[in-house]
């Protein structure tokens, strides 16, 4: 980033735009965040409309790339309608980050997650000090692993983990920017 208050968003691709959340994102946000299939491998849980409003407002105002904090970035389609979000966590030192994607089922299978991830990676490369990214996925989440491989990410480790109180295995992928 060029300064502590610089906000590099939005990042754009052909069919998606990564932008700050807005108040009018509430209905589509709640729709995909309450879909059990979308949330199956995600760390978040569905929330009330009031909690979601507070979350959207907090993410709209949160600093971009503050080390140690997660930021959810809205993923909007060509009509600027919210179709998902990308979580970004910049690690201490600001050179490495983790990301994860949630996309409404109606937006899945069309290459939008790949476009959104590529826009994020390009934006991080061009407008921040982040030089390496990681992504962690449950080994059962085959579409996620395929996406990470299409992005050029390399499988670095497979680890035992606990997810929602159940044992599982996770893959960690990495990519130098």
Backbone as JSON, one array per atom type, in Angstrom:
{
  "sequence": "XXXXXXXXXXXXXXXXXXXXXXXXXXXXXXXXXXXXXXXXXXXXXXXXXXXXXXXXXXXXXXXXXXXXXXXXXXXXXXXXXXXXXXXXXXXXXXXXXXXXXXXXXXXXXXXXXXXXXXXXXXXXXXXXXXXXXXXXXXXXXXXXXXXXXXXXXXXXXXXXXXXXXXXXXXXXXXXXX",
  "N": [[0.84, -1.18, 0.0], [0.34, 2.31, -0.46], [0.24, 3.99, 1.69], [-0.71, 4.29, 5.2], [-3.48, 4.73, 5.26], [-4.36, 4.2, 2.78], [-6.58, 2.73, 0.5], [-6.78, 0.07, -1.49], [-8.94, -1.02, -2.85], [-11.56, -0.67, -5.3], [-10.88, -3.94, -6.81], [-10.81, -5.19, -10.06], [-12.14, -7.53, -12.47], [-12.96, -9.32, -15.49], [-15.71, -10.23, -15.2], [-16.32, -9.87, -12.55], [-16.14, -7.86, -9.56], [-14.18, -6.79, -6.93], [-15.0, -5.3, -4.03], [-15.82, -2.9, -1.44], [-18.14, -3.83, 1.13], [-21.63, -2.95, 1.1], [-24.6, -1.39, 2.5], [-26.86, -2.25, 1.07], [-26.22, -4.83, 0.41], [-27.17, -6.67, 2.14], [-29.43, -8.56, 1.82], [-28.61, -10.43, -0.35], [-26.22, -11.3, 0.86], [-27.1, -12.53, 3.25], [-28.61, -14.56, 2.07], [-26.71, -16.34, 0.79], [-25.05, -16.87, 2.95], [-26.69, -18.24, 4.64], [-27.09, -20.6, 3.39], [-26.68, -23.96, 3.7], [-24.98, -25.58, 2.12], [-23.16, -23.78, 0.96], [-21.88, -22.89, 3.24], [-20.71, -25.16, 4.23], [-17.9, -25.9, 4.43], [-16.86, -23.66, 5.59], [-15.59, -21.27, 7.97], [-17.36, -19.58, 9.18], [-20.62, -18.95, 10.66], [-24.17, -18.89, 10.06], [-25.91, -15.8, 10.68], [-28.03, -13.47, 12.5], [-30.15, -10.97, 10.92], [-29.59, -8.45, 12.03], [-27.04, -8.83, 13.2], [-25.66, -9.41, 10.86], [-25.95, -6.96, 9.48], [-24.38, -5.32, 11.15], [-21.9, -6.58, 10.8], [-21.46, -6.19, 8.03], [-21.32, -3.39, 7.98], [-19.06, -3.04, 9.6], [-17.06, -4.33, 8.07], [-17.13, -2.75, 5.79], [-15.93, -0.46, 6.71], [-13.5, -1.28, 7.73], [-9.93, -1.27, 8.0], [-7.86, -1.87, 5.15], [-5.91, -4.72, 4.8], [-4.71, -4.76, 7.37], [-2.29, -6.06, 9.42], [-2.76, -9.17, 11.05], [-5.52, -9.12, 11.23], [-8.7, -10.17, 9.95], [-10.29, -9.39, 6.9], [-13.28, -9.08, 5.19], [-14.1, -9.07, 1.84], [-16.28, -7.84, -0.53], [-17.65, -9.68, -3.27], [-18.77, -8.87, -6.32], [-21.03, -9.18, -9.09], [-21.31, -8.56, -12.7], [-23.49, -6.82, -12.74], [-23.14, -5.49, -10.45], [-24.13, -6.77, -8.23], [-24.05, -8.43, -5.15], [-22.39, -11.5, -4.94], [-20.83, -13.08, -3.4], [-18.04, -13.43, -1.11], [-14.66, -12.63, -0.24], [-12.36, -13.62, 2.11], [-9.65, -12.06, 3.66], [-6.59, -12.27, 5.21], [-3.95, -10.66, 6.39], [-0.74, -11.43, 7.36], [1.43, -10.92, 10.24], [3.91, -8.51, 9.69], [3.23, -8.11, 7.07], [3.89, -9.29, 4.6], [2.92, -11.76, 3.87], [-0.17, -13.45, 3.22], [-3.38, -14.91, 3.93], [-6.14, -16.3, 2.22], [-9.66, -16.85, 1.54], [-12.62, -18.05, -0.06], [-16.11, -17.48, -0.38], [-18.94, -18.29, -2.17], [-22.1, -17.64, -3.58], [-24.38, -20.28, -4.34], [-25.71, -20.01, -6.79], [-23.86, -18.62, -8.26], [-21.75, -20.27, -8.55], [-19.62, -22.57, -10.37], [-19.22, -21.21, -12.73], [-16.85, -20.0, -13.17], [-16.45, -17.67, -11.76], [-15.39, -17.56, -9.15], [-12.71, -18.14, -9.63], [-12.03, -15.91, -11.23], [-12.45, -13.87, -9.33], [-10.55, -14.57, -7.36], [-8.19, -14.35, -8.86], [-8.27, -11.6, -9.41], [-7.97, -10.62, -6.82], [-5.37, -11.61, -6.2], [-3.83, -10.3, -8.18], [-4.32, -7.64, -7.48], [-3.24, -7.56, -4.88], [-0.56, -8.08, -5.51], [0.1, -5.84, -7.1], [-0.59, -3.59, -5.56], [0.0, -3.76, -2.88], [2.19, -4.78, -0.15], [2.2, -7.49, 0.06], [3.61, -10.61, -0.67], [3.38, -13.28, -0.78], [0.92, -15.82, -0.73], [-1.39, -17.9, 1.05], [-3.72, -20.61, 1.16], [-6.19, -22.5, 2.78], [-7.83, -25.56, 2.76], [-10.43, -27.92, 3.39], [-9.82, -31.35, 2.88], [-11.89, -32.72, 1.71], [-13.19, -30.89, 0.2], [-13.24, -30.75, -2.79], [-13.8, -29.09, -5.14], [-12.76, -26.62, -4.24], [-10.01, -27.2, -3.89], [-9.35, -27.78, -6.56], [-9.73, -25.23, -7.69], [-7.7, -23.76, -6.37], [-5.44, -25.0, -7.37], [-5.74, -24.34, -10.11], [-5.18, -21.67, -9.93], [-2.51, -21.71, -9.75], [-1.39, -22.39, -7.39], [0.52, -24.26, -5.02], [0.38, -27.41, -3.46], [1.3, -27.59, -0.18], [1.19, -28.78, 2.33], [-0.42, -31.36, 4.23], [-2.62, -31.65, 6.85], [-3.76, -32.78, 10.06], [-6.8, -31.7, 11.52], [-9.28, -29.93, 13.46], [-12.62, -29.33, 12.86], [-15.45, -27.6, 13.41], [-15.83, -29.17, 15.69], [-15.29, -31.73, 14.8], [-12.98, -34.24, 13.68], [-10.8, -33.72, 10.92], [-9.09, -33.46, 7.74], [-6.82, -31.15, 6.38], [-5.71, -29.29, 3.55], [-2.94, -27.25, 2.83], [-2.23, -24.72, 0.67], [0.14, -22.83, -1.26], [1.49, -19.8, -2.72], [3.81, -17.8, -4.38], [3.84, -14.34, -4.96]],
  "CA": [[0.0, 0.0, 0.0], [1.11, 3.54, -0.52], [0.22, 4.66, 2.98], [-1.52, 3.55, 6.15], [-4.91, 4.9, 5.04], [-4.67, 3.89, 1.38], [-7.47, 1.58, 0.28], [-6.59, -0.3, -2.89], [-10.19, -1.49, -3.47], [-11.91, -2.0, -5.8], [-10.11, -4.7, -7.78], [-11.78, -5.62, -11.07], [-11.85, -8.55, -13.48], [-13.95, -9.23, -16.57], [-17.1, -10.41, -14.79], [-16.49, -9.62, -11.12], [-15.49, -6.7, -8.97], [-13.97, -6.88, -5.49], [-15.28, -3.96, -3.51], [-16.28, -2.83, -0.06], [-19.55, -4.14, 1.35], [-22.58, -1.83, 1.22], [-25.81, -1.74, 3.24], [-27.81, -2.97, 0.22], [-25.74, -6.2, 0.21], [-27.69, -7.53, 3.21], [-30.26, -9.7, 1.37], [-27.83, -11.5, -0.98], [-25.27, -11.81, 1.85], [-27.82, -13.47, 4.11], [-29.05, -15.71, 1.28], [-25.67, -17.36, 0.65], [-24.5, -17.21, 4.26], [-27.63, -19.16, 5.29], [-27.15, -21.81, 2.58], [-25.77, -24.92, 4.33], [-23.97, -26.07, 1.17], [-22.12, -22.75, 0.83], [-21.16, -22.8, 4.51], [-20.26, -26.48, 4.69], [-16.47, -25.92, 4.78], [-16.46, -22.31, 5.98], [-15.44, -21.04, 9.4], [-18.43, -18.72, 9.69], [-21.95, -19.5, 10.89], [-25.22, -17.92, 9.74], [-26.2, -14.84, 11.74], [-29.28, -12.71, 12.36], [-30.01, -9.8, 10.05], [-28.94, -7.36, 12.76], [-25.61, -9.15, 13.27], [-25.13, -9.27, 9.51], [-25.83, -5.51, 9.22], [-23.2, -4.84, 11.89], [-20.73, -7.15, 10.14], [-21.31, -5.49, 6.75], [-20.84, -2.03, 8.29], [-17.68, -3.14, 10.1], [-16.17, -4.67, 6.95], [-17.09, -1.59, 4.89], [-15.06, 0.56, 7.29], [-12.26, -1.87, 8.25], [-8.71, -0.98, 7.23], [-7.42, -2.91, 4.23], [-4.59, -5.31, 5.0], [-4.09, -4.58, 8.69], [-1.74, -7.34, 9.86], [-3.39, -9.84, 12.16], [-6.98, -9.02, 11.19], [-9.4, -10.62, 8.75], [-11.17, -8.45, 6.19], [-14.13, -9.7, 4.17], [-14.22, -8.2, 0.67], [-17.45, -8.22, -1.33], [-17.48, -10.09, -4.66], [-19.98, -8.46, -7.04], [-21.06, -9.57, -10.51], [-21.32, -7.46, -13.68], [-24.57, -5.89, -12.39], [-22.74, -4.99, -9.13], [-24.89, -7.5, -7.21], [-23.2, -9.28, -4.33], [-22.5, -12.94, -5.19], [-19.97, -13.79, -2.47], [-17.01, -12.61, -0.47], [-13.3, -13.17, -0.06], [-11.71, -13.26, 3.36], [-8.22, -11.79, 3.51], [-5.88, -12.1, 6.49], [-2.54, -10.34, 6.2], [0.04, -11.87, 8.52], [2.35, -9.95, 10.82], [4.98, -8.17, 8.75], [2.59, -7.64, 5.85], [4.42, -9.89, 3.36], [2.19, -12.99, 3.57], [-1.59, -13.36, 3.52], [-4.24, -16.06, 3.69], [-7.45, -15.91, 1.7], [-10.66, -17.88, 1.34], [-13.74, -17.54, -0.86], [-17.47, -18.0, -0.27], [-19.69, -17.84, -3.35], [-23.47, -18.14, -3.65], [-24.48, -21.44, -5.23], [-26.11, -19.56, -8.13], [-22.68, -18.06, -8.93], [-20.71, -21.3, -8.64], [-19.53, -23.35, -11.6], [-19.15, -20.31, -13.88], [-15.52, -19.39, -13.23], [-16.41, -16.39, -11.04], [-14.46, -17.67, -8.02], [-11.36, -18.0, -10.18], [-11.83, -14.49, -11.6], [-12.33, -13.08, -8.1], [-9.26, -14.87, -6.74], [-7.13, -13.75, -9.69], [-8.31, -10.15, -9.18], [-7.36, -10.39, -5.51], [-3.92, -11.83, -6.29], [-3.24, -9.21, -8.97], [-4.39, -6.42, -6.67], [-2.25, -7.66, -3.81], [0.77, -7.97, -6.13], [0.33, -4.5, -7.63], [-0.92, -2.44, -4.72], [0.33, -3.98, -1.47], [3.49, -5.41, 0.09], [2.04, -8.95, 0.17], [4.39, -11.29, -1.7], [3.08, -14.71, -0.74], [-0.41, -16.11, -0.21], [-1.74, -19.28, 1.33], [-5.14, -20.92, 1.28], [-6.36, -23.78, 3.46], [-9.13, -26.15, 2.44], [-10.72, -29.28, 3.82], [-9.5, -32.26, 1.78], [-13.14, -33.16, 1.08], [-13.7, -29.79, -0.63], [-12.53, -30.96, -4.06], [-13.83, -27.9, -6.01], [-11.83, -25.6, -3.73], [-8.65, -27.62, -4.23], [-9.18, -27.57, -8.01], [-9.58, -23.79, -7.91], [-6.38, -23.34, -5.91], [-4.45, -25.5, -8.35], [-5.86, -23.52, -11.33], [-4.53, -20.39, -9.64], [-1.07, -21.93, -9.73], [-0.94, -22.64, -6.02], [1.16, -25.55, -4.8], [0.05, -28.08, -2.21], [2.48, -27.55, 0.67], [1.08, -29.65, 3.5], [-1.7, -31.94, 4.64], [-2.56, -31.68, 8.31], [-4.94, -33.12, 10.85], [-7.41, -30.5, 12.07], [-10.63, -30.02, 14.03], [-13.51, -28.36, 12.23], [-16.79, -27.71, 14.02], [-15.8, -30.25, 16.66], [-15.05, -33.03, 14.16], [-11.66, -34.35, 13.07], [-10.75, -33.67, 9.45], [-7.76, -33.21, 7.2], [-6.79, -29.93, 5.58], [-4.58, -29.03, 2.67], [-2.47, -25.87, 2.78], [-1.63, -24.37, -0.62], [0.89, -21.58, -1.23], [1.87, -19.18, -3.99], [4.58, -16.55, -4.33], [3.27, -13.33, -5.88]],
  "C": [[0.88, 1.23, 0.0], [1.12, 4.29, 0.79], [-0.73, 3.94, 3.9], [-3.02, 3.68, 5.93], [-5.32, 4.58, 3.61], [-5.55, 2.65, 1.3], [-7.37, 1.21, -1.19], [-7.87, -0.79, -3.59], [-10.86, -0.37, -4.23], [-10.83, -2.59, -6.7], [-11.12, -5.24, -8.78], [-11.22, -6.71, -11.97], [-12.94, -8.42, -14.53], [-15.39, -9.25, -16.06], [-17.35, -10.19, -13.31], [-15.72, -8.38, -10.7], [-15.37, -6.96, -7.47], [-14.08, -5.47, -4.94], [-15.63, -4.05, -2.03], [-17.75, -3.25, 0.0], [-20.35, -2.85, 1.46], [-23.82, -2.32, 1.96], [-26.78, -2.55, 2.38], [-27.34, -4.38, -0.14], [-26.39, -7.17, 1.2], [-28.45, -8.74, 2.69], [-29.44, -10.78, 0.65], [-26.8, -12.11, -0.03], [-25.94, -12.86, 2.72], [-28.25, -14.72, 3.34], [-27.94, -16.75, 1.17], [-25.07, -17.75, 1.99], [-25.43, -18.14, 5.05], [-27.79, -20.45, 4.49], [-26.17, -22.83, 3.17], [-24.7, -25.49, 3.4], [-22.84, -25.07, 1.0], [-21.26, -22.73, 2.09], [-20.54, -24.09, 4.99], [-18.81, -26.51, 5.16], [-15.96, -24.55, 5.22], [-16.39, -22.18, 7.5], [-16.52, -20.17, 10.0], [-19.73, -19.51, 9.87], [-22.98, -18.47, 10.45], [-25.52, -17.04, 10.95], [-27.56, -14.19, 11.49], [-29.05, -11.54, 11.4], [-29.3, -8.65, 10.77], [-27.43, -7.6, 12.88], [-24.96, -9.0, 11.9], [-24.97, -7.81, 9.12], [-24.59, -4.94, 9.89], [-21.91, -5.32, 11.24], [-20.44, -6.41, 8.84], [-20.77, -4.08, 6.99], [-19.39, -2.06, 8.77], [-16.7, -3.43, 8.97], [-16.06, -3.51, 5.96], [-16.09, -0.55, 5.39], [-13.7, 0.03, 7.73], [-11.06, -1.49, 7.38], [-8.35, -2.16, 6.33], [-6.04, -3.39, 4.63], [-3.93, -5.06, 6.33], [-3.59, -5.93, 9.18], [-2.45, -7.87, 11.1], [-4.9, -9.83, 12.16], [-7.52, -9.55, 9.87], [-10.25, -9.48, 8.2], [-11.98, -9.25, 5.19], [-14.36, -8.66, 3.08], [-15.38, -8.72, -0.17], [-17.02, -8.61, -2.74], [-18.8, -9.79, -5.36], [-19.87, -8.89, -8.5], [-21.1, -8.33, -11.4], [-22.39, -6.41, -13.39], [-24.31, -5.24, -11.03], [-23.6, -5.57, -8.0], [-23.94, -8.42, -6.46], [-23.46, -10.75, -4.64], [-21.62, -13.75, -4.23], [-19.01, -12.84, -1.78], [-15.71, -13.38, -0.37], [-12.79, -12.67, 1.29], [-10.23, -13.11, 3.12], [-7.63, -11.53, 4.89], [-4.41, -11.88, 6.19], [-1.81, -10.68, 7.49], [0.92, -10.73, 9.03], [3.5, -9.73, 9.85], [4.46, -7.75, 7.39], [3.06, -8.26, 4.54], [3.68, -11.16, 2.94], [0.74, -12.81, 3.99], [-2.26, -14.69, 3.26], [-5.55, -15.54, 3.12], [-8.36, -17.12, 1.59], [-11.88, -17.25, 0.68], [-15.03, -18.25, -0.49], [-18.25, -17.42, -1.44], [-21.08, -18.46, -3.31], [-23.54, -19.3, -4.63], [-24.85, -21.02, -6.65], [-24.94, -19.0, -8.92], [-21.57, -19.09, -9.11], [-20.76, -22.0, -10.0], [-19.44, -22.51, -12.86], [-17.81, -19.61, -14.01], [-15.4, -18.08, -12.47], [-15.47, -16.43, -9.84], [-13.03, -17.52, -8.5], [-11.08, -16.56, -10.57], [-11.63, -13.63, -10.36], [-10.98, -13.31, -7.44], [-8.11, -14.26, -7.55], [-7.1, -12.23, -9.52], [-7.68, -9.81, -7.83], [-5.84, -10.53, -5.6], [-3.24, -10.71, -7.07], [-3.24, -7.91, -8.18], [-3.38, -6.43, -5.54], [-0.85, -7.44, -4.36], [1.07, -6.51, -6.51], [0.23, -3.38, -6.6], [-0.66, -2.63, -3.23], [1.74, -4.57, -1.37], [3.4, -6.92, 0.22], [2.78, -9.61, -0.99], [4.2, -12.79, -1.71], [1.69, -14.88, -0.16], [-0.53, -17.6, 0.08], [-3.25, -19.39, 1.33], [-5.24, -22.31, 1.88], [-7.76, -24.28, 3.14], [-9.22, -27.55, 3.01], [-10.45, -30.21, 2.64], [-10.74, -32.78, 1.06], [-13.71, -32.11, 0.14], [-12.93, -29.79, -1.97], [-12.62, -29.74, -4.98], [-12.88, -26.8, -5.55], [-10.39, -25.95, -4.08], [-8.38, -27.45, -5.72], [-8.96, -26.1, -8.32], [-8.17, -23.35, -7.52], [-5.29, -23.81, -6.85], [-4.52, -24.69, -9.65], [-5.2, -22.15, -11.15], [-3.01, -20.5, -9.62], [-0.51, -22.19, -8.35], [-0.44, -24.07, -5.9], [0.72, -26.12, -3.46], [1.33, -28.18, -1.38], [2.41, -28.5, 1.86], [-0.34, -30.2, 3.6], [-1.63, -32.15, 6.14], [-3.86, -32.16, 8.91], [-5.48, -31.82, 11.44], [-8.73, -30.86, 12.74], [-11.46, -28.94, 13.36], [-14.91, -28.61, 12.75], [-16.89, -28.94, 14.92], [-15.53, -31.63, 16.1], [-13.63, -33.07, 13.6], [-11.77, -34.32, 11.54], [-9.29, -33.54, 9.03], [-7.86, -31.97, 6.32], [-5.54, -29.89, 4.72], [-4.23, -27.55, 2.77], [-1.76, -25.68, 1.44], [-0.91, -23.03, -0.47], [1.25, -21.11, -2.62], [2.66, -17.92, -3.71], [3.98, -15.59, -5.35], [4.38, -12.62, -6.64]]
}
